[in-house]
Amino acid sequence: MRRLGSAATALLSVLALAAGCSLAREDDDRPEVGESPVGGAQEDEPTGAVEGELRLAHAAEPQLFRAGGGLALLAVQTSDEGVTGPVVTASYDDGRWSAPEPLSTLGAQASPPHAALNDDGAGAAVWTEQEAGDDGLEASPPVVARVRGADGAWSRREVLDGFAYVEDVQVNARGDVAVYGYPDDGPRRVALHPAGGRWSYSDLEWYDAVSIALDEDGGVHAALTGTERGGGGAVRTQYLPPGGEWTAPEPVETDPAATEAARIVVLPGGGEVLVVGTISPNWQSTLDTQLYWATALQVLARDSRDVPFEETWEKDGATRAQATVHGNSVEIAWLQEADGKEADGAEGPVTVPTKEVLTVAVPGEPEEELAEAPVEHTADDVRGTMEFATGSGCREARAVVWRPVGVEDAPGELNAQVTTGGSSSGAAWSTTGDPVVYGLQGALACAGGDEAWVARVDDAQQAGSADQETLRLTDATVVVAPLG
């Protein structure tokens, strides 16, 4: 891994690495936002590689990826102002964790990164950086990227031209990278970085919700979902072949029309899968525009871009689907709305769900229910849900990490489960510290494809007020440990 010399040493006075326990240090030793950490590691602070559990003090937003036979971790330092950076990384290889190293510029505020790494650990991380003294009023902070090779070395920091916001990062098995985003004003952009090459850009007159995917040759597949009056949506696909031009938009017939942004997945050999959120047959409306039981899922697939899509699976009452490629098939994880009850609506009684069930299945095969969370619907609000994500690099295993969010916005236990054939392993961790909900705050990856590890956040501390929109995470510890 690329060494950062004294900068990495200075960072270790802020981010402590220890085996099995947090390193005790005073909170007021942390630098203020915009100041570089000063001073080296203390004599009793470990700075080298360690075995076993990894703990990063004063950090949050963990992202964990398989990296060949090991793992790669990304996290972001906390401060009194929130999760402000720097972005840091550590790697697990040959049974030992490396010392953490900064990826973003020390002294600058950095956003939690968008990142994608393939099973070899190649890919990229992208974030915004705001220099000390920059209030962001003149222009949005620049979007910067660093590319990681399969050998664990990160490229130098590069600014992505014409980007102010990033929505997606994709990587293929070869290590080609695609970043989708847009500037403050102007057309959408896709930045492309072929493995071993340089960044190039493609401007797009897109104004729809967009999902992208990379095929094995570096071609970019895009699904565009537009909204129409009445809640329906038109879905189109486009394709950017390596070194070529975008194809003309191709309409995709969905019945009924889409209500959620379609997600596109590319299979080995160039086949495409679309996961589309559509209007449920049980759609209901009220005068205050609240929708209940409004969503269903459709899965459309085709073997190549030369043939039309065909529906392969549908599910009523399903929402927030995630699709993961397993060999030549796709596994879907979604939240299933269930246990409806009658409630008063503006135009009379309506049926509302009282729980969401985290469910996974390969279309056409039996479904597995992993967990459930109560939900509470009122005329103008919905409380309770479940955050979830699939694992990175877990071969053909079914790997999911999730956390219920209660009707009082308090998080439940973080859970993880890996299932291979008839064998299953899992674990759960209770929330520690203040009950702050910032997404899932958990990640799952398999070193070497079968050694499952989970990254989670402990000892969370908060400040500010939700009513005044100042609630923020001011301190936490990232813990990475093997599952079970």
C-alpha positions in Angstrom: 0.0 0.0 0.0 1.2 3.5 -0.8 2.9 5.0 2.2 2.0 8.5 3.3 4.9 9.1 5.7 4.5 11.7 8.5 0.9 12.4 7.5 -0.1 8.8 8.3 1.8 9.0 11.6 0.1 12.2 12.5 -3.3 10.7 11.8 -2.6 7.9 14.2 -2.8 10.5 17.0 -6.5 10.8 16.0 -7.4 7.4 14.8 -6.2 4.7 17.2 -5.7 1.1 16.0 -5.9 -1.6 18.5 -6.5 -5.4 18.7 -9.7 -6.2 20.7 -10.1 -2.9 22.5 -10.4 0.8 22.0 -7.4 2.9 22.9 -8.2 5.3 25.7 -7.6 9.0 24.8 -9.2 12.3 25.7 -11.8 13.7 23.3 -10.4 17.2 23.5 -7.2 15.8 21.9 -9.0 15.7 18.6 -8.1 18.5 16.2 -10.8 21.0 15.3 -12.4 20.7 11.9 -10.1 22.3 9.3 -6.9 21.8 11.4 -4.4 19.1 10.7 -3.7 16.6 13.5 -0.4 17.5 15.2 2.1 15.3 17.1 3.0 11.7 16.6 1.6 8.6 18.1 2.1 8.1 21.8 4.5 5.4 23.0 1.6 3.2 24.2 -0.3 3.6 21.0 0.2 0.8 18.5 1.0 2.0 15.0 1.8 -1.3 13.2 -0.2 -4.1 11.9 -2.3 -6.1 14.4 -4.1 -9.4 14.4 -7.8 -10.0 15.2 -10.5 -7.4 15.8 -9.8 -3.9 14.4 -11.1 -0.8 16.3 -10.8 2.7 14.8 -11.5 5.4 17.4 -13.3 8.7 16.4 -14.6 7.2 13.1 -17.9 6.3 11.5 -19.5 5.4 8.1 -17.6 2.1 7.6 -17.5 0.4 4.2 -16.0 -3.0 4.0 -15.0 -4.8 0.8 -13.4 -8.1 -0.2 -9.9 -7.6 -1.5 -8.7 -10.9 -2.9 -7.8 -13.0 0.1 -8.2 -10.1 2.4 -10.4 -7.0 3.1 -10.3 -3.3 2.5 -12.0 -0.9 4.9 -13.0 2.7 4.4 -14.2 5.0 7.2 -14.5 8.7 8.0 -13.2 10.6 11.0 -15.7 12.2 13.3 -15.4 15.7 14.9 -17.5 18.0 17.0 -19.0 19.2 13.7 -20.0 15.7 12.6 -18.6 13.1 10.3 -16.2 15.5 8.5 -13.1 13.5 7.6 -10.5 12.7 6.7 -11.4 9.6 4.8 -9.2 6.7 6.0 -8.4 3.2 4.9 -7.0 0.0 6.4 -6.5 -3.4 4.9 -6.6 -7.0 6.2 -4.1 -9.4 4.6 -2.4 -12.6 5.8 -4.3 -12.5 9.1 -3.3 -9.0 10.1 -4.8 -5.5 9.8 -2.6 -2.6 8.6 -2.3 0.7 10.3 -4.9 3.2 9.1 -3.9 5.7 6.4 -5.6 8.9 5.3 -7.0 9.0 1.7 -8.4 12.5 1.7 -6.4 15.7 2.3 -5.6 16.3 6.0 -7.0 19.6 7.3 -9.9 19.5 4.7 -13.5 18.5 5.4 -14.4 15.3 3.5 -17.8 13.7 2.9 -18.4 10.0 3.4 -17.2 8.4 0.1 -19.0 6.7 -2.7 -16.9 3.6 -3.3 -16.9 0.3 -5.3 -14.2 -2.4 -5.2 -14.3 -5.7 -7.1 -13.5 -9.0 -5.5 -9.8 -8.5 -6.1 -9.9 -5.1 -4.3 -9.6 -3.0 -7.4 -11.9 0.0 -7.8 -12.2 3.6 -6.6 -13.4 5.9 -3.8 -14.9 9.3 -4.5 -15.8 12.1 -2.1 -16.0 15.9 -1.8 -13.3 18.0 -0.1 -13.8 21.4 1.4 -10.6 23.2 2.3 -10.2 25.1 5.6 -11.7 28.6 5.4 -13.9 27.7 2.4 -17.6 28.3 3.2 -18.8 26.7 0.0 -20.8 29.8 -1.0 -18.8 30.6 -4.1 -18.7 27.1 -5.5 -19.4 23.6 -4.4 -16.4 21.7 -3.0 -14.5 19.7 -5.6 -15.2 16.0 -6.1 -12.0 14.0 -5.8 -11.2 10.4 -6.6 -8.5 7.8 -5.8 -8.2 4.5 -7.7 -7.2 1.3 -5.9 -5.3 -1.5 -7.7 -5.6 -5.1 -6.9 -2.2 -4.8 -5.2 -3.7 -2.5 -2.6 -2.0 0.7 -3.8 -4.1 3.8 -4.1 -3.5 6.3 -6.9 -2.8 10.0 -6.3 -5.8 12.2 -5.5 -7.5 13.5 -8.7 -10.3 16.1 -9.1 -13.2 14.9 -11.3 -13.9 17.8 -13.7 -17.4 19.0 -13.8 -18.7 17.2 -10.8 -20.3 18.7 -7.7 -22.4 15.6 -6.7 -21.9 11.9 -7.2 -24.8 9.4 -7.2 -23.1 6.1 -8.1 -19.7 4.4 -8.5 -19.4 1.1 -10.4 -16.5 -1.3 -11.0 -16.2 -4.5 -13.1 -14.0 -7.6 -12.6 -11.2 -6.1 -14.7 -11.0 -3.0 -12.5 -12.6 -0.5 -14.9 -14.5 2.2 -13.0 -17.5 4.4 -13.9 -18.7 7.4 -11.8 -22.1 9.0 -12.4 -23.0 12.5 -11.1 -23.6 16.1 -12.1 -22.4 19.7 -11.5 -24.2 22.6 -9.8 -25.7 23.5 -13.2 -25.3 21.7 -16.4 -25.6 18.2 -17.9 -25.2 14.9 -16.1 -21.7 13.3 -16.5 -20.2 9.9 -16.5 -16.5 9.7 -15.7 -14.7 6.6 -16.9 -11.4 5.2 -15.7 -10.3 2.0 -17.5 -8.0 -0.3 -15.5 -4.5 1.1 -15.8 -5.7 4.2 -17.8 -6.8 7.7 -17.2 -10.1 9.5 -16.5 -12.3 10.5 -19.4 -15.8 12.1 -19.4 -19.1 11.8 -21.2 -21.8 14.6 -20.9 -25.4 13.5 -21.1 -28.7 15.3 -21.5 -30.3 13.2 -18.9 -32.9 14.6 -16.5 -34.4 11.3 -15.2 -33.5 9.0 -12.3 -30.4 7.0 -13.5 -28.9 3.7 -12.6 -25.6 2.5 -14.2 -23.7 -0.8 -14.4 -20.4 -1.9 -16.0 -20.1 -5.0 -18.1 -16.9 -7.2 -18.3 -15.6 -5.2 -21.3 -16.0 -1.8 -19.7 -19.3 -0.8 -21.5 -21.7 1.3 -19.5 -25.3 0.2 -19.2 -27.8 2.8 -18.1 -31.5 2.7 -17.0 -33.4 6.0 -17.0 -36.7 6.4 -15.2 -38.8 9.5 -15.9 -41.8 10.6 -13.9 -45.1 11.6 -15.4 -48.2 13.4 -14.0 -50.3 10.8 -12.1 -47.3 8.9 -10.6 -46.4 6.7 -13.6 -42.9 6.6 -15.1 -41.3 5.7 -18.4 -38.2 3.5 -18.4 -35.5 3.6 -21.1 -32.1 2.1 -21.4 -28.9 3.3 -23.2 -25.5 1.8 -23.7 -22.0 3.2 -24.1 -19.7 0.7 -25.7 -16.0 0.9 -24.9 -14.5 3.7 -26.9 -17.8 4.4 -28.7 -20.9 6.7 -28.4 -24.1 6.3 -26.5 -26.8 4.4 -28.2 -30.2 6.0 -28.8 -32.7 5.7 -25.8 -34.6 2.4 -26.0 -38.0 2.4 -24.4 -38.8 -0.5 -22.0 -42.4 -1.6 -21.6 -43.4 -2.0 -18.0 -46.9 -2.8 -16.9 -47.9 -0.8 -15.0 -45.6 2.2 -15.2 -42.7 2.7 -12.8 -43.1 4.6 -9.6 -39.5 4.0 -8.3 -36.2 4.4 -10.2 -35.4 1.2 -12.1 -32.1 -0.4 -11.2 -30.0 -2.1 -13.9 -27.7 -5.1 -13.4 -25.4 -6.7 -16.0 -24.9 -10.5 -16.1 -21.8 -12.3 -17.4 -22.0 -12.4 -21.2 -23.8 -9.0 -21.4 -27.3 -9.9 -20.3 -29.3 -7.2 -18.6 -31.7 -7.3 -15.6 -34.0 -4.5 -14.7 -35.6 -4.3 -11.2 -38.5 -1.9 -11.5 -40.8 -0.5 -8.7 -44.3 -0.3 -10.1 -47.8 0.6 -9.0 -49.4 -2.1 -6.9 -52.8 -3.5 -7.7 -53.7 -2.5 -4.1 -52.8 1.1 -4.8 -54.9 3.5 -2.7 -54.9 7.3 -2.5 -56.2 10.0 -0.2 -56.8 13.7 -0.6 -53.6 14.5 1.2 -51.7 12.4 -1.5 -50.5 9.8 1.1 -50.1 6.4 -0.7 -50.5 3.0 1.0 -49.6 -0.4 -0.4 -48.5 1.5 -3.5 -45.6 -0.5 -4.7 -44.9 -3.8 -6.4 -41.7 -5.1 -8.0 -41.1 -6.4 -11.5 -37.9 -8.1 -12.7 -37.3 -7.9 -16.4 -34.4 -9.7 -18.1 -32.8 -10.3 -21.5 -29.8 -12.3 -22.7 -28.4 -9.5 -24.8 -29.2 -6.0 -26.0 -30.4 -7.4 -29.3 -33.6 -8.8 -27.8 -36.4 -7.2 -25.9 -36.9 -7.5 -22.1 -39.3 -10.1 -20.7 -40.8 -10.2 -17.3 -39.3 -13.0 -15.2 -40.8 -12.2 -11.7 -43.1 -9.9 -9.9 -44.0 -9.3 -6.3 -46.8 -7.1 -4.9 -46.3 -5.1 -1.7 -42.6 -5.0 -2.2 -40.3 -2.0 -2.1 -36.6 -0.9 -1.8 -35.1 -3.8 -3.7 -31.4 -4.5 -4.0 -30.1 -6.9 -6.7 -26.9 -8.9 -6.4 -25.3 -11.0 -9.2 -24.6 -14.7 -8.3 -23.1 -16.4 -11.3 -25.6 -16.1 -14.1 -28.6 -15.2 -11.9 -29.7 -12.3 -9.7 -30.7 -12.5 -6.1 -33.2 -9.9 -4.9 -33.4 -8.5 -1.3 -36.4 -6.3 -0.6 -38.8 -5.1 2.1 -42.2 -6.8 2.0 -45.1 -4.8 3.4 -47.4 -7.1 5.4 -50.2 -7.4 8.0 -52.5 -4.8 6.7 -55.0 -3.1 8.9 -57.8 -0.6 8.2 -57.2 3.0 9.0 -59.0 6.3 8.5 -58.1 8.1 5.3 -59.2 11.5 3.9 -61.6 9.8 1.5 -62.6 6.9 3.8 -61.0 3.7 5.1 -57.6 2.6 3.7 -55.5 -0.4 4.3 -52.1 0.2 5.7 -49.2 -2.2 6.5 -48.1 -2.7 10.1 -44.8 -4.3 9.4 -42.0 -4.7 6.8 -40.3 -8.1 6.3 -36.8 -8.3 5.0 -37.0 -11.0 2.3 -34.5 -12.5 -0.1 -34.9 -14.8 -3.1 -33.6 -15.7 -6.5 -36.6 -15.1 -8.8 -38.5 -18.3 -9.3 -37.0 -20.0 -6.2 -38.3 -20.1 -2.6 -38.3 -16.9 -0.5 -36.5 -16.5 2.8 -37.6 -14.1 5.5 -34.7 -12.8 7.5 -36.2 -10.2 9.8 -39.2 -7.9 10.4 -39.8 -4.5 11.8 -43.1 -2.8 12.8 -44.2 0.3 10.8 -46.7 2.9 11.7 -48.6 4.9 9.0 -50.5 8.1 9.6 -52.0 10.6 7.2 -48.8 12.5 6.8 -46.0 10.3 8.1 -44.5 6.8 8.1 -42.4 5.6 11.0 -40.4 2.4 11.3 -38.4 0.6 8.6 -35.3 -1.5 8.1 -31.9 -0.6 6.6 -30.1 -3.4 4.9 -27.3 -4.2 2.5 -25.8 -7.3 0.8 -22.3 -8.6 1.4 -19.2 -8.0 -0.7 -17.4 -10.9 -2.3 -19.2 -13.7 -0.6 -19.0 -16.1 -3.6 -22.4 -17.9 -4.0 -23.4 -17.3 -0.4 -26.4 -15.3 0.7 -24.9 -12.6 2.8 -27.0 -9.7 4.3 -26.5 -7.2 7.1 -29.5 -5.2 8.5 -30.7 -3.0 11.2 -34.4 -2.3 12.1 -35.4 1.3 12.8 -38.2 1.6 15.4 -41.3 3.7 15.1 -39.6 6.1 17.6 -36.6 6.4 15.2 -34.4 4.3 17.5 -32.2 1.7 15.9 -32.5 -1.9 16.9 -29.7 -4.5 16.8 -27.3 -4.8 13.9 -27.7 -8.2 12.4 -25.7 -10.2 9.9 -26.2 -13.6 8.3 -24.3 -15.6 5.7 -25.9 -18.8 4.3 -24.2 -21.3 2.0 -26.2 -24.3 1.0 -27.6 -25.8 4.2 -25.1 -24.0 6.4 -25.8 -20.7 8.0 -24.0 -18.4 10.5 -25.0 -15.1 12.0 -24.7 -12.7 14.8 -26.3 -9.6 16.3 -24.9 -6.5 18.1 -26.8 -4.2 20.4 -26.6 -0.4 19.8 -24.2 1.3 22.1 -24.0 5.0 22.8 -26.7 7.4 21.8 -29.5 6.1 19.5 -28.4 7.9 16.4 -29.6 6.6 13.0 -27.3 7.5 10.1 -28.1 4.8 7.6 -27.2 1.3 8.2 -23.8 1.9 9.9 -22.8 -1.6 9.2 -21.1 -3.6 6.4 -20.4 -7.2 5.6 -17.6 -8.7 3.4 -15.9 -12.1 2.9 -12.1 -12.3 2.9 -11.1 -14.8 0.3 -14.8 -15.3 -0.5 -15.7 -17.3 2.5 -14.3 -15.7 5.7 -17.1 -13.3 6.7 -16.3 -10.1 8.6 -18.7 -7.3 9.8 -17.9 -3.7 10.3 -20.1 -1.8 12.8 -20.3 1.4 14.7 -20.1 1.4 18.6 -20.1 4.2 21.2 -22.0 6.7 19.1 -22.4 10.2 20.5 -24.6 12.8 19.2 -25.2 16.6 19.4 -27.7 19.1 18.1 -31.4 18.9 17.5 -33.5 16.9 15.0 -36.2 19.7 15.1 -33.6 22.3 14.1 -31.9 19.9 11.6 -28.6 20.1 13.5 -28.5 16.6 14.8 -25.1 15.0 14.0 -22.8 12.2 15.0 -19.9 13.7 16.9 -18.0 10.6 18.0 -18.0 6.9 17.5 -15.8 3.8 17.1 -15.7 1.6 14.0 -15.3 -2.1 15.0 -14.4 -4.8 12.4 -14.6 -8.4 13.6 -15.1 -11.8 12.1 -18.7 -13.1 12.0 -19.2 -15.6 14.7 
